[in-house]
Amino acid sequence: MSTKTLSNAAEPYARALFEIALTTDKLEVFLADMGGIYELFTQSSDLTDYLNSPIYPLKTKKDILKSILNTTLKDLNSATSDFLFLLMDRGRISLIIPIVLKFRELYYEILGIKDAVCFSAEPLTPQQEKELVAALINRTGYKEIQLKVYVDPTLYAGLQVVIDSNMIDVSVRDQLTQLLEKISV
């Protein structure tokens, strides 16, 4: 399944869990649970592979997951634990990482925080990062932007920023592409 398809399939589950967290006034508890689950499932590809495998009986997989949760995530909220087993029952445990990411996104949305990714031809200085974040906050109206910066030398100079589903492209590569399109018309 593509990342987009996984994200689409995960969204209703993440929204449902988020609604439970809101209505029970345990948003912070669920967020902490999501962090622990994310860590558990990203650190162990063997666990994910095992739980997704059709070879092993569902009861055995659930017993293994229960044992792991009891030893590694002892403080896991019972509703979160029930949610994981619901995903197991429905054969959707493979969606757990996209669900966690969407849950986090929904949480940040309430707080006015947004993730942004910047691709820069050169590493940005801390001052440049601060200025970029300030400009993005001004442009988008979010209270806070969490910026991840990656170096992409193929941009030649300048940068690209992806926030929400929008791309702001002020790279030389983009300018050259636009110029080439104008010339070839």
KAVEN-V553809 format. One record per residue. N is the residue number from 0. SS is DSSP state (h for helix, s for strand, l for the rest). Layout:
# KAVEN-V553809
n=N ss=SS
n=N ss=SS
This chain:
# KAVEN-V553809
n=0 ss=l
n=1 ss=l
n=2 ss=h
n=3 ss=h
n=4 ss=h
n=5 ss=h
n=6 ss=h
n=7 ss=h
n=8 ss=h
n=9 ss=h
n=10 ss=h
n=11 ss=h
n=12 ss=h
n=13 ss=h
n=14 ss=h
n=15 ss=h
n=16 ss=h
n=17 ss=h
n=18 ss=h
n=19 ss=h
n=20 ss=h
n=21 ss=h
n=22 ss=h
n=23 ss=l
n=24 ss=l
n=25 ss=l
n=26 ss=h
n=27 ss=h
n=28 ss=h
n=29 ss=h
n=30 ss=h
n=31 ss=h
n=32 ss=h
n=33 ss=h
n=34 ss=h
n=35 ss=h
n=36 ss=h
n=37 ss=h
n=38 ss=h
n=39 ss=h
n=40 ss=h
n=41 ss=h
n=42 ss=h
n=43 ss=l
n=44 ss=h
n=45 ss=h
n=46 ss=h
n=47 ss=h
n=48 ss=h
n=49 ss=h
n=50 ss=h
n=51 ss=h
n=52 ss=l
n=53 ss=l
n=54 ss=l
n=55 ss=l
n=56 ss=l
n=57 ss=h
n=58 ss=h
n=59 ss=h
n=60 ss=h
n=61 ss=h
n=62 ss=h
n=63 ss=h
n=64 ss=h
n=65 ss=h
n=66 ss=h
n=67 ss=h
n=68 ss=h
n=69 ss=h
n=70 ss=h
n=71 ss=h
n=72 ss=l
n=73 ss=l
n=74 ss=l
n=75 ss=l
n=76 ss=l
n=77 ss=h
n=78 ss=h
n=79 ss=h
n=80 ss=h
n=81 ss=h
n=82 ss=h
n=83 ss=h
n=84 ss=h
n=85 ss=h
n=86 ss=h
n=87 ss=h
n=88 ss=h
n=89 ss=l
n=90 ss=l
n=91 ss=l
n=92 ss=h
n=93 ss=h
n=94 ss=h
n=95 ss=h
n=96 ss=h
n=97 ss=h
n=98 ss=h
n=99 ss=h
n=100 ss=h
n=101 ss=h
n=102 ss=h
n=103 ss=h
n=104 ss=h
n=105 ss=h
n=106 ss=h
n=107 ss=h
n=108 ss=h
n=109 ss=h
n=110 ss=h
n=111 ss=l
n=112 ss=s
n=113 ss=s
n=114 ss=s
n=115 ss=s
n=116 ss=s
n=117 ss=s
n=118 ss=s
n=119 ss=s
n=120 ss=l
n=121 ss=l
n=122 ss=l
n=123 ss=l
n=124 ss=l
n=125 ss=h
n=126 ss=h
n=127 ss=h
n=128 ss=h
n=129 ss=h
n=130 ss=h
n=131 ss=h
n=132 ss=h
n=133 ss=h
n=134 ss=h
n=135 ss=h
n=136 ss=h
n=137 ss=h
n=138 ss=h
n=139 ss=h
n=140 ss=l
n=141 ss=l
n=142 ss=l
n=143 ss=s
n=144 ss=s
n=145 ss=s
n=146 ss=s
n=147 ss=s
n=148 ss=s
n=149 ss=s
n=150 ss=s
n=151 ss=l
n=152 ss=h
n=153 ss=h
n=154 ss=h
n=155 ss=l
n=156 ss=l
n=157 ss=l
n=158 ss=s
n=159 ss=s
n=160 ss=s
n=161 ss=s
n=162 ss=s
n=163 ss=l
n=164 ss=l
n=165 ss=s
n=166 ss=s
n=167 ss=s
n=168 ss=s
n=169 ss=l
n=170 ss=l
n=171 ss=h
n=172 ss=h
n=173 ss=h
n=174 ss=h
n=175 ss=h
n=176 ss=h
n=177 ss=h
n=178 ss=h
n=179 ss=h
n=180 ss=h
n=181 ss=h
n=182 ss=h
n=183 ss=h
n=184 ss=l
